[in-house]
Amino acid sequence: MAGGVNRIPILDLSPEIEELWDDLMAAITRVLRSGQFILGPEVEAFEREVAEYLGVKHAIGLNSGTDALVIGLRALGVGPGDEVITTPFTFFATAEAISLVGATPVFVDIDPKTFNIDPNLIPAAITPRTKAILPVHLYGRPAEMDAILAIAEEHGLKVLEDCAQAFGAAYQGKKVGTLGHAGAFSFFPSKNLGAYGDGGLLVTNDDGVAELARMLRAHGSRRKYFNEMVGYNSRLDALQAAILRVKLPHVDRWNEKRRQVAERYNQLLAGTPGLVLPEVFEGHVFHQYTVRILGGKRDRVQQALAEAGIGTVVYYPVPLHRLPAYGYPQGVFPEAEKMSAEVLSLPIGPLLATSLIDRVARNLMVDVTRSV
């Protein structure tokens, strides 16, 4: 990188922290003085507030988004010998959670226009062992839930939504996570609603699922020392809950600003040869702004942007079925493999300055159109 060039990271949390500093310090101080650090009133208050925001009956605070998937699957009755249909184009935790409960992930290819699981391909993957469908709302774009839910209902399957990248996203007016039987969220710091450490959430309208999830997060017990099943130590801590309570009221405003950033990128980049832009619409919350770079140029373009001080990330360079953990042969899910070679996520955030957006777009247009 040339000397004196200011770097643009893929995500910068410092403006958000500065904006909320006084409220964050007050919340942290409140928890420290309370002496209550694991579950307790702060977590209970966050669970009530986030359930009201999402429009769901139960919200169970957990240690991470991965735990939310694992506990969600178990609470829905998924276990050894079962199969769960999901996408191969997502973070490893989605399939990992299925494997951790003893079930088998069954991958279905994606729709290249949405990056999400292609509902048209799901029926062919259903077998007598299929227990559930686990769609992912990738990059903050809701999956095609009407079609997925219709298939699930027809075949008597459970639906657990992976909402790790989609807090606040909506599908036909309903928040994601509330459409299926349960929804799993991550509060990893980079998420649209992020903690300042690990955190997760499982939501459901089913009383039985909620009760099981609360037991599973506390070593399989309703009462301490009276363990009814083997569970986990997966409790959202009070400091993270307090931080999330400060940030929750700002989520809708931040998500709208993310859409505005995406709109500006699209305006600036429109018509660039060899570049495919994401669709911007109400309900998409743009956890990532991800373009496709055609013609085998993606890695070269990423390197050129890095040299100009612009941070980018490839989500994801290897589809799940090609990872050593699963080891499918090449070509089984061609769209996922194609996307892994083309996608590039650009800097985005609700407080990303217009001048920085413009700089990223200018550099990208030059690098994409430059001859190999």
N, C-alpha and C positions, 0 to 999 in steps of 0.2 A: 504494500500500500504506500502510495506517495506520501512523503512527509507533509504534515499540516492538514491532511484531509480528515475531517471529522467523521468518525464511524457512526453508521446507523445500525443499531442492533436489531435482530428479528423482533425483540420485544424489550421495552424499557419500562420497568415498574416504578422508577423514581418519581415521575410526575404525579402518579396516582398516590403514592405514599405522602408526598409533600402536600397534596391537596387535602388529604384526610388526616394529616399528622395529629392535630389536636384531639380529634375524635378517637383515633387509634390509641393515643397515649392514655386518654381517659378510660377507655375500655380495658386496656392492659392493666392499668393501675387498679381498676375495680376488681379484676380477677385476682391479682396478687394480694390485695388486702382481704379478699374473701377467704383465702386459704383453701378454696375448693378448685382443684385442677383437673379432675377426671369426671366426666359427665356432670351431674348436678344442675343447679338452676340456670346457669348460662347456656348449657347445651339444650336444656328443655325449652328455654325461651327461643333459641335459634330454631329448633325443630318446629315450634308453633309458627314462627314467623315465615319460615321457608315453605311450610305446608300451605299457609294461607296464600303466599305469593304464587305458588305453583297450582293451587286449586286442587289439592289432594288431601285425603283424610289422614294419612300417616306419613311422617318423615322420621327416619332413624339415622342419627349421626354415627358415622363409622370412621375407621382409621385411615381409609384410602379409597380411591375409586376401584382399585383392584379388589379389595375386600367387599365393596358393594356388589360387584359382579359375582364373586364367590358366594357370599351370603344370600344374595338374591336368587341365584340358581338353586341353592339348597332349600331355601324357604319355599320355592316353587315346586319342590319335589324332584329335582333333577339329581341324578346320582349315577353310580356305577352301572354300566350296561346301556345307558341312554345315549342318544345322539342329539346334538344341538346344531341347528343350521345357522351359519353366520357368514360374514364376509371375510375374504382373505386379504382385504386392503384396509388395514387398520393397525393400531398399536397392538403389540404382542399380548397385552393383558387380556384382551377380549377372548382369544382362544385359550390362553393360559388358564383363565378362570374355569373354563369348561373342563379342561384336562384335570385341574386340581380337585374338582368334585368327583372325578372318576368317570366322567362322560367323555364322549368323542366329538370333537368339532368336525362338522361336515361343511365344507366350504362351498359357496355358490358365487359365481363371478359377479362383477359389478356392472352398472350402467356407466359408461364413460362420461356421460353428460352430467351426472350427479356425484360420481365417485362412490355412491352407496350401493348396497346389495340390489341386484336386479330381481324384483318380485316375480317376473315372468319365468325365471329359472328355478324358483324355489320348489314348485310341485314335483319336479323330476327328482329332487334330492330327498324327498320324504320316503321313509321306510317304516316298517312296523316298530323300529326302535326309536324313532324320532319323538322327542318329548317336548322340545321347545324351539323357538326361533329367537335369535339374538341379533337384531338389527343395530347398526351403529349410525348415529347422526354425525357423519364425518365432516370435519372442518366447520361445524355449526349449521350445516344444511340438513333439515329433517329428511329422513328416509320416507319412502312412499308407504305411509302407514295404513292407508285404507286397504290397499291390495294385500299387504302383509297380514293385517288383522283378519281379513276375509279368508285368507288361506288357513290361518291358524284356527279360526272358528270351524271351518269345514272339516278339518282333520283333528280337532280336539287338542290343539297344541297350546302351550303357554308361550307368552311373549315377554321377554325381558329386554327393555330398551337400554342400550349403552349410550348415555347422554354425557359422557365425560367431556366432550368438546362442544356441548350445546346448551349450557345453562341459559334459560330464558328464551330459547328458540320455540317457535310455535308452528303447529301443523293444523291448518284449517281452524285457527282461533284457539286451539288448545295447546297448552305447554307440553313439550316433549317430556317423556317420563311418566305422564299420566294417561297415555293412550293404551298401553299394554297392561299386563297384569302387575308389572312393577317396572321401576326405572332406576338406573344406577348412575350416580354423578361422582365426579372427581373435583376436589378443591385444590389440586396441585397449583402452585403459585401462578403459573402461566395461564390458567383457565379464565374464562370470562367472569366467573366469580371464583376468585382464588384466595386461599388462605396464605399464611406466611410459614408454611410447613405442609406436611401431608394432612389430608382430610378427605372424607367421602360421605355419601348419603345414599340411602335406599328409600324410595317412596312407593307407596301402594295405597289403593283403596280397599284392599282385602284385609280384614281384621286378623284372620289366621296367619297370613303371610307376615304381617307386621309383628305379631306376637312371636313367631318363630325367629324372625330377624333380630328382635331385641334379645331373645335368649341366646342366639348364636354369637352375638357380639360380646357377650359376657360369659364365655366359657360354658354355654349351654344351660344356663340357670336363670330361673325367675327370681330366686332368692340366693344371696351369697352363701356359698358352701353347700347348696342343695342342687347339685348338677344333675340334669336330666338327660343330657346328651353331650357328645364331644363337640365343642364349639371353638371359638377363637377369642383372643384378646384384641378386640377391634373397636375401641371406644374413641369417639371424637373428644379431644381434650378441650377444656374450658377456654384456654387462651385463644385457640383457633376459632372456637364458636363465637367468642366476643369480637374478634376481628371480622369474621363473616357477617355478624350482625351490623357492624358499621358499614360494610360494603354493600350489603343486600339492597338497600334503598336506592343505590346508584346504578344498579345493573341495567335497567331498561334504558336509561340515558346513555350509558356506555355502549350498549349494544346498538343503539341507533347511530351513535358516532362511528362505530365500526362499519356499519352499512354505508355511511357517508364516505368513509375512507375508501371502501370498495368501489363505490360509485365514481369517485374521483380517479382511482386507478383505471377503471373501465373507460372513462371518458378520455383519459390521456393515452391509453394504450390501444384504443379501438382502431381496427384496420391494420395493425402491425402484422406483416406476413410471418407465418410460422409460429404464431402465438394464439392460443385458445384461452379465452377469459371466462371466469365463472359468472354465472347468472346472479344478479342482485334482485332480491325480492323480499317483501315483508315476511318475517318469520325466520329468515336466515340470519344468524348472529355472527358469522364470520370470525370464528375462533382463529381460523387461518384464511388468508387470501392466497389462493393457490391457482397458479396458471399452469398450462401445459406448453412446453417448448418442443416443437416438432423438428423432425429432420436429424435426430441424433445429436443436437447441439446443447442439450441441457447442462451437462457437466462443464462444458467449456464456458457457457454463459454464467454459470454459478461461480466459476473461478474468476472470470472477468469482473463480476460484481464484487467479489471479495477483495480483489485488488483495488477497487474503487472505494473500499470501506463500507460496503453494503452487505449486511448479514442476511443470509437466506438459509432455509433448511429444506431438505427433501423428506417429506412425510408421505410415503415411506420407501426407502431404497430397495427393500426386498419384501415381496408379498409374503404373508404368513406361511402359505403352503410350500414355499421354497426355502424356508429357514430349516436349519439342521434339526430342530425340535420336531418337525413334521415331515420334511423331506419328500414332498410330492415331485414327480418329474416335471420338467419344463414343458410349457404349452398346455397344461391342463386347464388353467384359467387365464386365457390370453389377454383379456382386458385388464385385469389386475397387473399382469406382468408388463403390459404396455404402459400403463399409468406410472408404474414404478420407475420407468426409464424416462418419463416426460415431465412429471410434476415438479414444481418448485414453489415454495411458499415465501412470500415477500414480507418485509416488515409491516406490522399492523398493530394497532392499539387505539383505544378511544381518544387518547391525547396526542396522537402522532401529528406533528406539525405539517401544515400544507406544503411548506417549502421542502420538507424531507420527502413527502410523497412524490412531489414533482421531480426531485433529484433521482429517486429510485426509478421512476418511470422513464426519465430521459436516458439513464444509463442502460436500462433494460432494452429499450427500443433500439439503441445503437448496437448493443451486443447481440441481440437476436438477428438483426438484419445484416450484420457484418458477415462477409463470406468466410467460409471455413478455411 
